[in-house]
Every structure is written in C-alpha cells, then in structure tokens.
Amino acid sequence: MGFFDLHEPEDGQDQFFLYAMIVLPICSSSAYVFDAWFHFQYPTEERSYEGLLSTITIVFLFLQYCVPIRSRKALTIYYIILCMITETGTIGYLIYYIEKKDIVNMIFYSCSILFDLLFTSGLIYCRVIKQYESHILVENKHLFHFMSRLEVILTIFIPAYMNSNYTSLTRKMIAYFLLFDFFSDAYSRFQGVWIKSALYLFATTTTISVATEWFYFNHHNHIYERVSVLSELVAAILCYTIIILQFFPFHFKTQHVQNIAREALLFQRNLYASHVRTSIAITRAIDLMKNEEIKTETETTTTGSKNDLSMDTTM
C-alpha cells in the first residue's frame, strides 16, 4: 500500500480504519501544539478557552503503539515525527511556566518531555527493532466507543474548560479514563503481576487526579493542585508502562495460546466423555454377558433336574 506498506485489514477493520489510525495521532499531537501556543499567547485572565481541543483528541495519540505500518523505516520516521510534534507542545507549556515561575508545572512538563522520549524509544525498540506485534488490538468499534464516551464526559468538563475562573490542571485525564476502560477489556488475558499491578495503579491514580482537580476548583487549595499534577504524572508513567508491557508475550497471553488452551480443554472434556460412554457400554456388555451366563446355567440346571426326575420315574 504505497510508502507506508500497511498491514492487511483484519476482523473488525477496513482500509479506511487503517489510514485513520495513522492520521488521528498526527491530528491529536497538532491539536496539542495549538493548545500550547494558545496557552502561551493569551494570559490566563484574558482567555476563555483552556485546552479543550487537545483534551478531546489526545486519546488518539496513545493509540500510536499499534499504528498499522509494516515498513520499519516508515514506522521509525512516523514515531520520530510524532514525538517531535508532541515535544514542541510540551516545550511550549514549559516555557510558559518558566516565565510564570511555577515550580510544580515546570517539574511536570520537564518530566513529561523525558517520559515521552522514553515512550517513543520503547515503541521503536518493540515495533521496529524487535518487530513485536500488539496484543491489545484496536478495532473500529473501539474508536466509536471512545467517541461515544467522550460525548458524555465532555458535557461535564466543558463548563470547566470554557470558564475563565478555572484553570485546567490536567489535559490527559479524560484520555487516561478512556484508556483504562479500553485496557480493562483485555484484563482476562493479562499474565503476571507487573502488568496487572500497573493497570490497578493506573486506575487509582487517574481517579485521584480527577478528584483532586475538582477539589482545587472548589476550594483553591494548592495542595490539591500538587496532588493532581503528581497523580497525572504517575498515571502517564503507568499508561506508557502498560502499552510497552503488552508487547512482550510473557506479560500477555496471546489469543493463539488461549485458543490452544481452549481446544485442549475441549479435547480433554470430549475424551473424558468418550471414556465414560465407553466404560458404560463395557459395563453393560459385561452385565449382559453375566445375565446370559446365569440364564444358561439356570436352564442347564433345570434341564438336568428334569432328566434326573425322569430317570427316577422310569426305574
């Protein structure tokens, strides 16, 4: 399929979906850069818009881990371009908070730069160098699921993002909430304590960050701000960790292994049922043979007794 050398569509996919999986992360990272520029360009007291565009689309940026590009060269270029776009937005936020001398957000965005670089390096290692396949697959239904959930969530968050009295502290928590719901669907195939623990902690830190952000909106206590920012940072680490761990087969049960196990269990059940049926048939045959033998012996004994009685009468 041209330069990208796309994977062939699988179940629940089509060619339009494959191209959408390439375009959506680019649109998401571009929206992030726009929001960073808007945040830097207009002072807090003058703007009535607080990063809503990137909040809506940022979830698609995390789906880059299963972008359907087979060409190793094209995939490397794609990941590097996405990383550069995302880091541009993060650097924009960092410069803004350096000018504001906001230590908490300076630390947050500095760490975000580092973690994004590590995440991109991990993707290149897994997808390009080792050529591992994703075990948590994204299908058309998942994209529509994300969109339907966003409609509900944004009815709650839009007033906060459009109100100049509030300053949005977290721009990725909605994405983390959707991703937690998405990852949990595959929990039955998780294997090992590391990836399961990462998922539980991911859900916990996501909840803490959202709760403390709303507490900050209502009480304006900066301790809630610090806890919210720290929780989002930890949630980002855990989200990246889950995505990287799911590439490795010893952390994740593949569908192929599950099918083999299911077929083996079914074969064992059928074998046991066949063995039971055979045992019943043999038991019945033995009982029938015994009954025939007893019947034969009875008839022989009866015949012998009659003969003896006839001889006695003759004498």
Backbone as numpy.savetxt, mean C-alpha at the origin, in Angstrom:
# Nx Ny Nz CAx CAy CAz Cx Cy Cz
6.79 1.32 -26.76 5.97 2.52 -26.76 6.83 3.77 -26.76
7.69 3.89 -27.71 8.46 5.11 -27.83 9.60 5.19 -26.85
9.93 6.42 -26.48 11.09 6.66 -25.63 10.93 6.04 -24.25
9.70 6.08 -23.70 9.50 5.62 -22.34 9.56 4.10 -22.22
9.25 3.37 -23.30 9.24 1.91 -23.26 8.37 1.44 -22.10
7.06 1.74 -22.18 6.15 1.47 -21.07 5.87 -0.02 -20.93
5.51 -0.39 -19.71 5.03 -1.74 -19.47 3.70 -1.94 -20.21
3.42 -3.19 -20.53 2.13 -3.49 -21.14 1.04 -3.39 -20.07
-0.14 -2.90 -20.43 -1.23 -2.79 -19.45 -1.59 -4.14 -18.86
-1.78 -4.17 -17.54 -2.20 -5.39 -16.85 -3.67 -5.27 -16.49
-4.15 -6.21 -15.68 -5.54 -6.18 -15.24 -5.79 -4.91 -14.45
-6.90 -4.23 -14.74 -7.22 -3.00 -14.04 -6.48 -1.79 -14.58
-5.81 -1.92 -15.74 -5.05 -0.83 -16.31 -5.40 -0.70 -17.79
-5.02 0.44 -18.37 -5.08 0.62 -19.82 -3.97 1.58 -20.20
-3.83 1.83 -21.48 -2.72 2.67 -21.94 -2.86 4.10 -21.45
-4.08 4.62 -21.41 -4.29 5.97 -20.89 -3.85 6.07 -19.43
-4.15 5.03 -18.65 -3.73 4.99 -17.25 -2.20 5.01 -17.12
-1.52 4.29 -18.00 -0.05 4.25 -17.94 0.55 5.64 -18.16
0.03 6.37 -19.14 0.54 7.72 -19.37 0.15 8.67 -18.24
-1.04 8.45 -17.66 -1.46 9.27 -16.52 -0.52 9.09 -15.34
-0.02 7.87 -15.14 0.91 7.60 -14.04 2.24 8.30 -14.23
2.56 8.67 -15.47 3.79 9.43 -15.74 3.54 10.93 -15.58
2.41 11.40 -16.05 2.12 12.83 -16.08 1.73 13.37 -14.70
0.93 12.60 -13.95 0.39 13.09 -12.67 1.48 13.48 -11.67
2.54 12.67 -11.45 3.60 13.12 -10.53 4.28 14.41 -10.96
4.44 14.62 -12.27 5.05 15.86 -12.77 4.13 17.04 -12.48
2.83 16.87 -12.73 1.87 17.94 -12.41 1.86 18.23 -10.92
1.95 17.18 -10.11 1.94 17.34 -8.66 3.15 18.13 -8.17
4.33 17.77 -8.64 5.54 18.49 -8.23 5.54 19.92 -8.75
4.98 20.15 -9.93 4.88 21.52 -10.47 3.93 22.36 -9.62
2.82 21.76 -9.17 1.90 22.48 -8.29 2.57 22.83 -6.97
3.44 21.96 -6.50 4.19 22.21 -5.26 5.12 23.41 -5.42
5.77 23.50 -6.58 6.65 24.64 -6.86 5.82 25.93 -6.94
4.66 25.87 -7.58 3.80 27.05 -7.67 3.39 27.54 -6.29
2.99 26.62 -5.43 2.57 27.01 -4.08 3.74 27.58 -3.28
4.93 27.04 -3.50 6.12 27.59 -2.82 6.40 29.01 -3.30
6.28 29.23 -4.61 6.48 30.58 -5.15 5.43 31.55 -4.62
4.17 31.11 -4.56 3.10 31.96 -4.06 3.31 32.28 -2.58
3.75 31.27 -1.84 4.02 31.47 -0.41 5.15 32.47 -0.20
6.16 32.42 -1.07 7.31 33.31 -0.95 6.99 34.71 -1.45
6.14 34.80 -2.48 5.87 36.07 -3.14 4.95 36.98 -2.34
3.97 36.40 -1.65 2.97 37.21 -0.96 3.07 37.00 0.55
3.16 38.06 1.31 3.23 37.95 2.78 1.99 37.28 3.34
2.12 36.73 4.54 1.02 36.00 5.17 -0.21 36.87 5.34
-0.02 38.12 5.74 -1.17 38.98 6.03 -1.91 39.42 4.77
-1.34 39.24 3.58 -1.98 39.70 2.35 -2.66 38.57 1.57
-2.26 37.33 1.78 -2.78 36.25 0.94 -3.98 35.56 1.60
-4.85 35.05 0.75 -6.00 34.28 1.23 -5.96 32.87 0.67
-4.81 32.46 0.17 -4.63 31.13 -0.40 -3.41 30.50 0.25
-3.53 29.26 0.71 -2.44 28.65 1.47 -2.15 27.23 0.99
-1.61 27.11 -0.20 -1.09 25.83 -0.66 -2.13 24.76 -0.95
-3.33 25.15 -1.33 -4.38 24.15 -1.53 -4.11 23.28 -2.76
-3.54 23.85 -3.82 -3.32 23.11 -5.06 -2.39 21.92 -4.84
-1.27 22.18 -4.18 -0.34 21.08 -3.92 -0.90 20.09 -2.91
-1.75 20.57 -2.00 -2.38 19.67 -1.04 -3.27 18.65 -1.75
-3.97 19.11 -2.80 -4.85 18.21 -3.55 -4.05 17.21 -4.36
-2.98 17.65 -4.98 -2.28 16.81 -5.97 -1.04 16.09 -5.44
-0.58 16.43 -4.23 0.70 15.90 -3.77 0.68 14.39 -3.61
-0.50 13.79 -3.43 -0.58 12.34 -3.27 -0.06 11.62 -4.51
-0.23 12.22 -5.69 0.21 11.56 -6.92 1.73 11.57 -7.04
2.41 12.46 -6.32 3.86 12.49 -6.35 4.44 11.22 -5.73
3.77 10.69 -4.71 4.27 9.49 -4.04 4.08 8.24 -4.89
3.21 8.32 -5.89 2.96 7.16 -6.74 4.02 6.98 -7.81
5.05 7.82 -7.78 6.13 7.68 -8.75 6.88 6.36 -8.59
6.73 5.71 -7.43 7.48 4.48 -7.20 7.10 3.37 -8.18
5.89 3.42 -8.74 5.48 2.37 -9.68 5.19 2.94 -11.06
5.88 4.01 -11.42 5.69 4.58 -12.76 6.05 3.52 -13.79
5.20 3.30 -14.81 5.36 2.14 -15.72 6.37 2.36 -16.84
7.59 2.75 -16.51 8.65 2.95 -17.50 9.65 1.81 -17.37
9.89 1.10 -18.45 10.82 -0.03 -18.41 12.25 0.38 -18.73
12.44 1.39 -19.57 13.78 1.82 -19.95 14.53 2.34 -18.72
15.66 1.75 -18.42 16.41 2.14 -17.22 16.95 3.57 -17.35
17.35 3.94 -18.54 17.85 5.29 -18.76 16.73 6.32 -18.60
15.59 6.05 -19.24 14.46 6.97 -19.16 13.94 7.06 -17.73
13.93 5.94 -17.02 13.45 5.93 -15.63 14.37 6.75 -14.72
15.66 6.64 -14.93 16.62 7.42 -14.14 16.42 8.92 -14.39
16.30 9.29 -15.65 16.09 10.71 -15.99 14.78 11.21 -15.38
13.76 10.38 -15.45 12.44 10.76 -14.91 12.53 11.03 -13.42
13.16 10.13 -12.67 13.28 10.30 -11.23 14.12 11.53 -10.87
15.17 11.77 -11.62 16.03 12.93 -11.34 15.28 14.23 -11.61
14.52 14.27 -12.71 13.74 15.48 -13.03 12.70 15.74 -11.94
11.98 14.70 -11.52 10.99 14.86 -10.46 11.63 15.36 -9.17
12.77 14.80 -8.85 13.47 15.21 -7.63 13.89 16.68 -7.72
14.39 17.10 -8.86 14.83 18.49 -9.02 13.65 19.46 -8.89
12.51 19.09 -9.48 11.33 19.96 -9.39 10.86 20.07 -7.95
10.77 18.92 -7.28 10.31 18.91 -5.89 11.27 19.68 -4.98
12.56 19.46 -5.18 13.55 20.16 -4.33 13.53 21.66 -4.57
13.18 22.08 -5.78 13.05 23.52 -6.06 11.97 24.13 -5.17
10.83 23.45 -5.07 9.76 23.95 -4.21 10.17 23.96 -2.75
10.82 22.90 -2.30 11.24 22.81 -0.90 12.27 23.89 -0.58
13.19 24.13 -1.49 14.18 25.19 -1.28 13.51 26.55 -1.21
12.47 26.75 -2.01 11.72 28.00 -1.95 11.11 28.22 -0.58
10.48 27.20 -0.02 9.94 27.29 1.34 11.05 27.54 2.36
12.18 26.87 2.18 13.29 27.02 3.12 13.82 28.44 3.13
13.99 29.03 1.95 14.47 30.42 1.87 13.50 31.37 2.56
12.20 31.12 2.36 11.19 31.98 2.99 11.31 31.93 4.51
11.45 30.73 5.07 11.51 30.61 6.53 12.87 31.03 7.08
13.90 30.99 6.26 15.19 31.54 6.71 15.07 33.05 6.87
14.39 33.70 5.93 14.17 35.14 6.04 13.29 35.48 7.24
12.34 34.60 7.55 11.46 34.81 8.69 12.10 34.40 10.01
13.26 33.72 9.93 13.96 33.19 11.10 13.07 32.24 11.90
12.33 31.41 11.17 11.47 30.40 11.78 12.27 29.10 11.89
12.80 28.83 13.08 13.71 27.71 13.28 13.03 26.37 13.01
11.79 26.24 13.50 11.08 24.96 13.36 10.92 24.58 11.89
10.43 25.51 11.08 10.22 25.21 9.66 11.54 25.15 8.90
12.55 25.87 9.35 13.87 25.74 8.73 14.39 24.31 8.87
14.25 23.76 10.07 14.68 22.37 10.30 13.83 21.41 9.48
12.51 21.67 9.44 11.60 20.78 8.72 11.95 20.70 7.24
12.12 21.84 6.59 12.38 21.83 5.14 13.81 21.41 4.82
14.74 21.64 5.72 16.10 21.14 5.52 16.11 19.62 5.54
15.39 19.05 6.52 15.29 17.59 6.58 14.51 17.04 5.38
13.51 17.78 4.93 12.73 17.33 3.77 13.61 17.21 2.53
14.51 18.16 2.35 15.44 18.10 1.21 16.26 16.82 1.27
16.79 16.51 2.46 17.61 15.31 2.63 16.81 14.04 2.39
15.61 13.97 2.95 14.80 12.75 2.82 14.32 12.55 1.39
14.01 13.63 0.69 13.61 13.49 -0.71 14.76 12.96 -1.56
15.97 13.42 -1.27 17.14 12.91 -2.00 17.36 11.43 -1.71
17.22 11.05 -0.44 17.38 9.64 -0.08 16.30 8.78 -0.72
15.07 9.30 -0.76 13.96 8.55 -1.37 14.21 8.35 -2.86
14.64 9.39 -3.55 14.94 9.26 -4.97 16.09 8.29 -5.20
17.10 8.35 -4.36 18.22 7.39 -4.46 17.75 5.97 -4.26
16.83 5.77 -3.27 16.28 4.44 -3.04 15.48 3.93 -4.22
14.69 4.81 -4.85 13.91 4.41 -6.03 14.83 4.02 -7.18
15.87 4.82 -7.40 16.81 4.49 -8.48 17.51 3.16 -8.21
17.86 2.92 -6.94 18.52 1.66 -6.59 17.59 0.48 -6.83
16.34 0.60 -6.38 15.41 -0.53 -6.48 14.90 -0.73 -7.90
14.49 0.36 -8.57 13.86 0.24 -9.88 14.87 0.15 -11.02
15.98 0.87 -10.92 16.92 0.96 -12.04 18.07 -0.05 -11.88
18.72 -0.03 -10.73 19.89 -0.89 -10.54 19.48 -2.34 -10.34
18.59 -2.57 -9.36 18.17 -3.95 -9.05 17.00 -4.41 -9.90
16.27 -3.49 -10.49 15.11 -3.79 -11.33 14.05 -4.61 -10.58
13.80 -4.20 -9.34 12.75 -4.83 -8.56 11.38 -4.37 -9.06
10.40 -5.24 -8.93 9.03 -4.90 -9.29 8.26 -4.46 -8.05
7.29 -3.58 -8.24 6.46 -3.13 -7.13 5.50 -4.23 -6.72
5.34 -4.40 -5.41 4.41 -5.38 -4.90 3.08 -4.77 -4.49
3.05 -3.46 -4.29 1.79 -2.75 -4.06 1.45 -2.03 -5.36
0.59 -2.61 -6.14 0.29 -2.10 -7.47 -0.80 -1.04 -7.42
-0.70 -0.08 -8.31 -1.70 0.97 -8.45 -2.51 0.70 -9.71
-3.84 0.73 -9.58 -4.73 0.50 -10.70 -5.64 1.70 -10.90
-6.42 1.63 -11.98 -7.37 2.73 -12.26 -8.27 3.00 -11.07
-8.76 1.95 -10.43 -9.70 2.10 -9.33 -9.09 2.87 -8.16
-7.77 2.75 -7.97 -7.13 3.46 -6.87 -7.11 4.97 -7.13
-6.88 5.37 -8.37 -6.89 6.80 -8.70 -8.27 7.39 -8.45
-9.30 6.68 -8.88 -10.66 7.16 -8.65 -11.00 7.16 -7.17
-10.44 6.20 -6.44 -10.66 6.16 -5.00 -10.03 7.38 -4.33
-8.80 7.73 -4.75 -8.14 8.92 -4.21 -8.98 10.16 -4.46
-9.49 10.28 -5.68 -10.28 11.47 -6.04 -11.57 11.56 -5.23
-12.23 10.42 -5.05 -13.49 10.44 -4.29 -13.25 10.78 -2.83
-12.16 10.28 -2.26 -11.86 10.60 -0.87 -11.45 12.06 -0.71
-10.76 12.60 -1.71 -10.35 14.00 -1.66 -11.57 14.93 -1.61
-12.61 14.57 -2.34 -13.81 15.40 -2.34 -14.38 15.56 -0.94
-14.34 14.47 -0.17 -14.88 14.52 1.19 -13.94 15.28 2.12
-12.65 15.00 2.01 -11.68 15.61 2.92 -11.57 17.10 2.70
-11.57 17.52 1.45 -11.36 18.93 1.16 -12.53 19.81 1.58
-13.72 19.23 1.70 -14.84 20.02 2.23 -14.58 20.45 3.66
-13.72 19.72 4.35 -13.34 20.07 5.72 -12.17 21.04 5.72
-11.20 20.83 4.82 -9.96 21.59 4.86 -10.00 22.89 4.05
-10.89 22.99 3.07 -10.92 24.20 2.25 -11.11 25.47 3.08
-12.03 25.49 4.06 -12.16 26.72 4.87 -10.86 27.13 5.56
-10.08 26.15 6.00 -8.83 26.48 6.66 -7.80 27.01 5.67
-7.74 26.39 4.49 -6.75 26.81 3.51 -7.09 28.15 2.85
-8.35 28.53 2.86 -8.75 29.78 2.23 -8.96 30.91 3.24
-8.74 30.64 4.50 -8.94 31.63 5.55 -7.60 32.25 5.91
-7.49 33.56 5.76 -6.22 34.23 6.03 -5.86 34.23 7.51
-6.81 33.90 8.39 -6.51 33.84 9.82 -5.72 32.60 10.19
-5.72 31.61 9.30 -5.01 30.37 9.56 -3.75 30.30 8.70
-2.74 29.66 9.24 -1.53 29.36 8.47 -1.39 27.85 8.42
-1.51 27.31 7.24 -1.43 25.86 7.12 -0.02 25.38 7.44
0.07 24.44 8.36 1.37 23.94 8.76 1.79 22.71 7.96
0.84 21.91 7.57 1.14 20.66 6.89 0.48 20.63 5.53
1.24 20.30 4.52 0.70 20.25 3.16 0.64 18.83 2.61
1.08 17.85 3.37 1.10 16.49 2.86 0.27 15.52 3.70
-0.38 16.01 4.74 -1.08 15.10 5.64 -2.28 14.44 4.97
-2.97 15.14 4.08 -4.08 14.52 3.36 -3.56 13.39 2.47
-2.43 13.64 1.83 -1.82 12.59 1.01 -1.43 11.39 1.87
-0.89 11.64 3.07 -0.50 10.55 3.95 -1.73 9.75 4.41
-2.83 10.47 4.65 -4.06 9.77 5.05 -4.54 8.85 3.94
-4.53 9.34 2.70 -4.96 8.52 1.57 -4.01 7.35 1.33
-2.72 7.59 1.49 -1.74 6.53 1.28 -1.83 5.46 2.36
-2.11 5.88 3.60 -2.30 4.89 4.66 -3.47 3.97 4.34
-4.55 4.55 3.87 -5.72 3.76 3.48 -5.37 2.83 2.32
-4.57 3.31 1.39 -4.15 2.52 0.23 -3.21 1.38 0.65
-2.22 1.68 1.50 -1.28 0.65 1.95 -1.98 -0.42 2.78
-2.96 -0.01 3.58 -3.62 -0.96 4.48 -4.38 -2.04 3.72
-4.78 -1.75 2.48 -5.46 -2.77 1.67 -4.55 -3.96 1.38
-3.25 -3.72 1.37 -2.29 -4.79 1.09 -1.69 -5.38 2.36
-2.24 -5.02 3.53 -1.65 -5.45 4.80 -1.61 -6.97 4.92
-2.60 -7.67 4.38 -2.65 -9.12 4.49 -1.45 -9.79 3.83
-0.78 -9.08 2.93 0.39 -9.65 2.25 1.70 -9.12 2.81
1.63 -8.27 3.84 2.85 -7.80 4.48 3.51 -8.95 5.23
4.82 -8.94 5.24 5.57 -10.00 5.89 6.72 -9.40 6.68
6.81 -9.73 7.95 7.90 -9.22 8.77 7.47 -8.06 9.64
8.20 -7.87 10.72 7.82 -6.87 11.71 8.13 -5.45 11.25
9.12 -5.28 10.37 9.55 -3.93 10.01 8.49 -3.19 9.21
7.99 -3.79 8.17 7.02 -3.09 7.32 5.68 -2.95 8.03
5.31 -3.93 8.86 4.06 -3.81 9.62 4.17 -2.70 10.67
5.30 -2.65 11.35 5.51 -1.59 12.35 5.52 -0.22 11.69
6.13 -0.13 10.52 6.17 1.15 9.81 4.76 1.62 9.46
3.88 0.69 9.07 2.51 1.08 8.73 1.74 1.57 9.95
1.87 0.86 11.07 1.18 1.28 12.29 1.68 2.65 12.77
2.99 2.85 12.75 3.55 4.14 13.17 3.17 5.24 12.19
3.10 4.91 10.92 2.70 5.87 9.90 1.28 6.38 10.17
0.37 5.46 10.47 -1.01 5.86 10.80 -1.06 6.71 12.07
-0.26 6.34 13.05 -0.26 7.07 14.33 0.25 8.49 14.17
1.39 8.65 13.51 1.97 9.99 13.36 1.11 10.88 12.46
0.46 10.28 11.46 -0.45 11.05 10.62 -1.60 11.61 11.43
-2.18 10.79 12.28 -3.29 11.23 13.14 -2.84 12.31 14.11
-1.67 12.13 14.70 -1.16 13.12 15.67 -0.93 14.46 14.99
-0.35 14.44 13.79 -0.05 15.68 13.10 -1.31 16.46 12.76
-2.33 15.76 12.24 -3.58 16.44 11.89 -4.27 16.97 13.13
-4.30 16.18 14.21 -4.97 16.60 15.44 -4.30 17.83 16.05
-2.98 17.81 16.13 -2.27 18.95 16.73 -2.34 20.19 15.86
-2.47 20.01 14.53 -2.63 21.19 13.67 -3.96 21.89 13.97
-5.02 21.11 14.15 -6.30 21.72 14.48 -6.28 22.35 15.87
-5.55 21.73 16.80 -5.39 22.34 18.12 -4.69 23.69 18.01
-3.69 23.75 17.12 -2.98 25.02 16.92 -3.89 26.09 16.32
-4.73 25.69 15.37 -5.68 26.63 14.78 -6.60 27.24 15.84
-7.01 26.42 16.81 -7.97 26.87 17.81 -7.33 27.58 18.99
-6.14 27.15 19.40 -5.54 27.68 20.63 -4.31 28.54 20.37
-3.70 28.44 19.18 -2.51 29.21 18.81 -1.38 29.02 19.81
-1.27 27.82 20.29 -0.17 27.45 21.18 0.92 26.82 20.32
2.13 27.39 20.37 3.19 26.95 19.46 3.71 25.55 19.77
3.39 25.04 20.94 3.80 23.66 21.21 3.08 22.70 20.27
1.81 23.01 19.92 1.08 22.19 18.95 1.69 22.31 17.57
2.19 23.49 17.25 2.85 23.68 15.96 4.09 22.81 15.84
4.87 22.78 16.89 6.11 21.99 16.86 5.80 20.50 16.78
4.81 20.06 17.54 4.45 18.64 17.51 3.91 18.25 16.13
3.11 19.14 15.53 2.55 18.85 14.21 3.63 18.75 13.15
4.56 19.68 13.16 5.64 19.67 12.17 6.52 18.44 12.35
6.86 18.13 13.61 7.68 16.95 13.88 6.97 15.67 13.46
5.67 15.58 13.72 4.90 14.39 13.34 4.85 14.22 11.83
4.71 15.34 11.11 4.69 15.24 9.65 6.03 14.77 9.12
7.10 15.22 9.76 8.43 14.81 9.33 8.62 13.30 9.54
8.19 12.81 10.69 8.29 11.38 10.97 7.39 10.59 10.01
6.19 11.12 9.73 5.28 10.45 8.80 5.89 10.34 7.41
6.60 11.38 6.98 7.26 11.34 5.68 8.32 10.23 5.64
9.10 10.12 6.71 10.12 9.07 6.77 9.48 7.69 6.69
8.39 7.50 7.44 7.71 6.20 7.46 7.06 5.88 6.12
6.50 6.90 5.47 5.89 6.68 4.15 6.96 6.25 3.15
8.08 6.94 3.13 9.16 6.56 2.23 9.68 5.15 2.56
9.74 4.83 3.86 10.23 3.52 4.28 9.32 2.40 3.77
8.00 2.59 3.90 7.06 1.57 3.42 7.20 1.37 1.92
7.33 2.46 1.19 7.44 2.36 -0.27 8.70 1.61 -0.67
9.81 1.87 0.00 11.06 1.18 -0.34 11.02 -0.28 0.11
10.49 -0.55 1.31 10.46 -1.92 1.81 9.61 -2.84 0.94
8.54 -2.29 0.33 7.66 -3.16 -0.44 8.30 -3.67 -1.73
9.46 -3.14 -2.09 10.17 -3.68 -3.26 10.83 -5.02 -2.94
11.18 -5.25 -1.67 11.98 -6.42 -1.31 11.07 -7.59 -0.97
11.29 -8.74 -1.60 10.38 -9.89 -1.42 10.33 -10.42 0.00
11.43 -10.27 0.78 11.41 -10.81 2.14 10.61 -9.92 3.09
10.20 -8.72 2.64 9.31 -7.87 3.43 7.86 -7.97 2.96
7.66 -8.59 1.83 6.33 -8.56 1.23 6.05 -9.88 0.54
4.91 -10.46 0.84 4.50 -11.69 0.19 4.00 -11.35 -1.21
4.61 -11.94 -2.21 4.18 -11.68 -3.57 2.90 -12.43 -3.87
2.17 -11.97 -4.84 0.92 -12.62 -5.23 1.19 -14.03 -5.76
2.37 -14.21 -6.38 2.72 -15.53 -6.90 2.86 -16.54 -5.77
3.53 -16.12 -4.69 3.71 -17.00 -3.54 2.36 -17.30 -2.90
1.52 -16.28 -2.81 0.19 -16.50 -2.25 -0.61 -17.50 -3.07
-0.52 -17.39 -4.39 -1.24 -18.32 -5.25 -0.73 -19.75 -5.06
0.60 -19.89 -4.95 1.17 -21.21 -4.72 0.69 -21.79 -3.39
0.72 -20.95 -2.35 0.27 -21.41 -1.03 -1.21 -21.79 -1.06
-2.01 -20.98 -1.75 -3.44 -21.27 -1.84 -3.69 -22.57 -2.60
-2.94 -22.77 -3.70 -3.10 -23.99 -4.47 -2.62 -25.21 -3.67
-1.54 -25.04 -2.90 -1.05 -26.14 -2.08 -2.06 -26.52 -1.00
-2.67 -25.50 -0.38 -3.69 -25.75 0.63 -4.90 -26.45 0.02
-5.32 -25.99 -1.16 -6.45 -26.62 -1.84 -6.13 -28.06 -2.22
-4.90 -28.29 -2.70 -4.48 -29.65 -3.05 -4.47 -30.55 -1.83
-4.00 -30.02 -0.70 -3.97 -30.80 0.53 -5.38 -31.16 0.99
-6.28 -30.18 0.90 -7.67 -30.45 1.29 -8.30 -31.50 0.38
-8.07 -31.37 -0.93 -8.62 -32.35 -1.87 -8.03 -33.74 -1.63
-6.71 -33.76 -1.33 -6.06 -35.04 -1.06 -6.63 -35.70 0.19
-6.86 -34.85 1.21 -7.42 -35.38 2.46 -8.84 -35.89 2.23
-9.62 -35.11 1.47 -11.00 -35.54 1.19 -11.00 -36.84 0.39
-10.08 -36.94 -0.59 -9.99 -38.16 -1.39 -9.58 -39.34 -0.52
-8.65 -39.09 0.42 -8.20 -40.14 1.33 -9.35 -40.61 2.22
-10.15 -39.66 2.70 -11.31 -40.00 3.54 -12.31 -40.83 2.75
-12.59 -40.39 1.51 -13.53 -41.13 0.68 -13.03 -42.55 0.40
-11.73 -42.66 0.12 -11.15 -43.98 -0.15 -11.23 -44.87 1.08
-10.94 -44.29 2.25 -10.99 -45.05 3.49 -12.40 -45.54 3.77
-13.38 -44.69 3.52 -14.77 -45.08 3.72 -15.16 -46.20 2.77
-14.73 -46.07 1.52 -15.05 -47.10 0.53 -14.41 -48.44 0.91
-13.14 -48.39 1.35 -12.45 -49.63 1.76 -13.14 -50.25 2.97
-13.50 -49.39 3.93 -14.19 -49.89 5.13 -15.50 -50.55 4.77
-16.24 -49.92 3.88 -17.51 -50.51 3.45 -17.29 -51.83 2.74
-16.25 -51.87 1.89 -15.96 -53.13 1.17 -15.59 -54.24 2.14
-14.77 -53.89 3.15 -14.39 -54.89 4.15 -15.61 -55.37 4.93
-16.44 -54.42 5.33 -17.66 -54.80 6.05 -18.56 -55.68 5.19
-18.65 -55.34 3.91 -19.47 -56.14 3.01 -18.91 -57.55 2.87
-17.57 -57.65 2.76 -16.93 -58.96 2.67 -17.15 -59.77 3.94
-17.03 -59.11 5.08 -17.26 -59.81 6.34 -18.69 -60.31 6.44
-19.62 -59.44 6.02 -21.03 -59.85 6.05 -21.27 -61.05 5.14
-20.63 -61.03 3.96 -20.77 -62.16 3.04 -20.19 -63.43 3.65
-19.02 -63.29 4.29 -18.40 -64.46 4.92 -19.28 -65.03 6.02
-19.82 -64.10 6.85 -20.69 -64.54 7.94 -21.93 -65.23 7.37
-22.47 -64.65 6.31 -23.65 -65.23 5.68 -23.34 -66.61 5.11
-22.16 -66.73 4.48 -21.76 -68.02 3.90 -21.58 -69.06 5.00
-20.90 -68.65 6.07 -20.68 -69.57 7.18 -22.00 -70.00 7.79
-22.92 -69.05 7.91 -24.24 -69.38 8.48 -24.97 -70.38 7.60
-24.92 -70.10 6.28 -25.59 -71.02 5.36 -24.95 -72.40 5.40
-23.61 -72.46 5.49 -22.90 -73.74 5.55 -23.28 -74.50 6.81
-23.30 -73.76 7.90 -23.65 -74.40 9.19 -25.07 -74.92 9.16
-25.98 -74.16 8.60 -27.38 -74.56 8.51 -27.54 -75.79 7.62
-26.83 -75.79 6.51 -26.88 -76.93 5.58 -26.33 -78.19 6.23
-25.19 -78.04 6.95 -24.59 -79.18 7.64 -25.52 -79.74 8.69
-26.19 -78.87 9.42 -27.12 -79.32 10.47 -28.27 -80.09 9.86
-28.80 -79.62 8.73 -29.90 -80.31 8.06 -29.47 -81.70 7.58
-28.24 -81.80 7.05 -27.75 -83.09 6.58 -27.61 -84.09 7.73
-27.08 -83.59 8.86 -26.94 -84.45 10.04 -28.30 -84.94 10.52
-29.26 -84.01 10.51 -30.59 -84.39 10.95 -31.23 -85.43 10.02
-30.96 -85.31 8.71 -31.50 -86.26 7.75 -30.89 -87.64 7.93
-29.59 -87.68 8.20 -28.94 -88.95 8.44 -29.46 -89.64 9.69
-29.68 -88.90 10.75 -30.21 -89.45 11.97 -31.60 -90.04 11.76
-32.40 -89.38 10.99 -33.77 -89.83 10.73 -33.76 -91.14 9.92
-32.85 -91.24 8.97 -32.75 -92.43 8.14 -32.35 -93.66 8.98
-31.45 -93.46 9.87 -31.02 -94.54 10.71 -32.13 -94.98 11.68
